[in-house]
Structures are given as structure tokens and as C-alpha cells.
Amino acid sequence: MNGLLHAVSLLLTAWLFGGKVLFAVGFSAFLLKALPQDEARMRIRKAFPPFYLFVLATTGIAASTLPTRHVLMPAINSAIHNWQRKRFLRLHGLSVVITLAHIAAAAVVLLRSTGRAGCCKLNLTDYLAYNHATQSDY
């Protein structure tokens, strides 16, 4: 059972990592390039509430996800609607930092779970040598 729990937690962490990176880098950038700016921004704002539910469901990081979803996102939207550019930039910057912290935390968990990351320092030479040695066993 312990192995199953580890596998499920690893898959959920990988899902979180991939989902956050895809949303932050791919989805938002794609919409901003593919749609008129006003429409893209509206769609991104509509996507954030389910996005934060995804984060909460995959990790249970309630300490930062719930306040971000219920306090920070409405404040960001309010700043946009009230043309408060400095406030928007400050609040949006905070949301970016929170997202990057989630991505970094997921990356640390994934790297540590491989048993090859040490204290989260990935030595590429050791990693390639390890992969070569383990692949020659097959």
C-alpha cells in the first residue's frame, strides 16, 4: 500500500507541475497571441477560478491556494476594472510569485522522489551516467 500511495502522490505532483507550467507558459501566452487582447484577458480571468481548484484538488495546498483564489484574484480583477495599473501590477506580481513557488515546490518533490537529486542539486553528468547504467540492464 505504501508503494501505491507513493505512486499516486508522485503522479499528482507531476500533474500539478505540468498543469501549472502549461497554464502559466502555454495557455496564457497562446490566448494573448491568438485572440484580441481584451478577449484574451477576459478568458484568462475566467480560467483562474477553476485553475486554482485544480491546484487545490491535486495538492491540498490550501494555505496559499484558497486566499489566492478568494482574495487575490478578485482584487486583481478589481484593479483591472478600476484602471489601477500600479495596484494590478503589484497584485499580479504576487500571484506570479505564488505560482512559481508552487511550480518550484512540485519540481523539488519530483526531483527528490527520483532519488537522484540530492539536496535538489541535479548533477547532469551523474544523471546521464545513472540512466546509461540502468538502461544497459534491459
C-alpha positions in Angstrom: 0.0 0.0 0.0 2.9 2.4 0.8 4.2 1.9 -2.8 0.7 2.7 -4.2 0.4 5.9 -2.1 3.9 7.0 -3.2 3.0 6.4 -6.9 -0.3 8.3 -6.6 1.4 11.2 -4.8 4.1 11.3 -7.4 1.6 11.3 -10.3 -0.4 14.1 -8.6 2.7 16.1 -8.1 3.7 15.6 -11.8 0.2 16.5 -12.8 0.4 19.7 -10.8 3.8 20.6 -12.1 2.7 20.0 -15.7 -0.6 21.8 -15.3 0.9 24.9 -13.7 3.7 25.2 -16.3 1.3 24.6 -19.1 -1.2 27.2 -17.8 1.4 29.8 -16.9 3.6 29.5 -20.0 1.4 27.9 -22.7 -2.2 28.7 -22.2 -1.9 32.3 -21.2 0.7 33.1 -23.9 -1.4 31.3 -26.5 -4.6 33.2 -25.7 -2.7 36.5 -25.7 -1.3 35.8 -29.2 -4.4 34.1 -30.7 -7.2 36.4 -29.5 -7.7 40.2 -29.3 -6.2 41.5 -26.1 -9.5 42.3 -24.3 -11.0 38.9 -25.2 -7.8 37.0 -24.2 -7.6 38.8 -20.8 -11.3 38.1 -20.1 -10.8 34.4 -20.9 -7.7 34.1 -18.7 -9.6 35.8 -15.8 -12.4 33.2 -16.3 -9.9 30.4 -16.3 -8.3 31.2 -13.0 -11.0 30.1 -10.5 -11.1 26.5 -12.0 -7.3 26.6 -12.2 -7.0 27.2 -8.5 -9.5 24.4 -7.8 -7.2 22.2 -9.9 -4.3 23.2 -7.7 -6.3 22.6 -4.5 -7.6 19.2 -5.7 -4.2 17.9 -6.8 -2.2 19.0 -3.8 -4.3 20.4 -1.0 -2.1 23.5 -0.8 -4.9 25.4 0.9 -2.6 27.8 2.8 -1.8 29.7 -0.4 -4.4 28.5 -2.9 -7.6 29.5 -1.1 -6.5 33.0 -0.3 -5.2 33.4 -3.8 -8.5 32.2 -5.3 -10.8 34.0 -3.0 -8.9 37.2 -2.1 -6.1 37.9 -4.5 -7.9 37.1 -7.8 -10.9 39.3 -7.0 -8.5 42.1 -6.0 -6.6 41.7 -9.3 -9.8 41.8 -11.3 -11.0 44.8 -9.4 -7.7 46.6 -10.1 -8.2 45.9 -13.8 -11.8 47.1 -13.9 -10.9 50.3 -12.0 -7.9 51.1 -14.1 -5.5 50.8 -11.1 -2.4 49.8 -13.1 0.2 50.0 -10.2 -2.1 48.0 -7.9 -2.7 45.5 -10.7 1.0 45.0 -11.3 1.8 44.6 -7.6 -1.1 42.0 -7.1 -0.4 40.2 -10.4 3.3 40.0 -9.4 2.3 38.4 -6.1 0.2 35.8 -8.0 3.1 35.1 -10.3 5.4 34.5 -7.3 2.8 32.2 -5.7 2.5 30.2 -9.0 6.3 30.0 -9.3 6.5 28.8 -5.7 4.0 26.0 -6.5 6.0 25.0 -9.6 9.3 25.0 -7.7 7.8 23.0 -4.8 6.4 20.4 -7.2 9.8 20.3 -9.0 11.6 19.7 -5.7 9.2 16.9 -4.8 9.7 15.3 -8.3 13.5 15.6 -8.2 13.8 14.2 -4.7 11.4 11.3 -5.5 13.8 10.1 -8.2 16.5 9.6 -5.6 19.0 11.3 -7.9 18.6 14.9 -6.9 20.5 15.0 -3.6 19.6 18.3 -1.9 17.8 19.3 -5.1 21.1 19.7 -6.9 20.9 17.8 -10.2 24.3 16.8 -11.5 23.7 16.2 -15.2 26.8 14.0 -15.6 25.8 11.7 -12.7 22.2 11.6 -14.0 23.3 10.6 -17.6 25.7 8.0 -16.2 22.9 6.6 -14.0 20.5 6.4 -16.9 23.1 4.8 -19.1 23.9 2.2 -16.4 20.3 1.4 -15.7 19.3 1.2 -19.4 22.1 -1.3 -20.1 20.4 -3.7 -17.7 17.4 -4.1 -20.1 
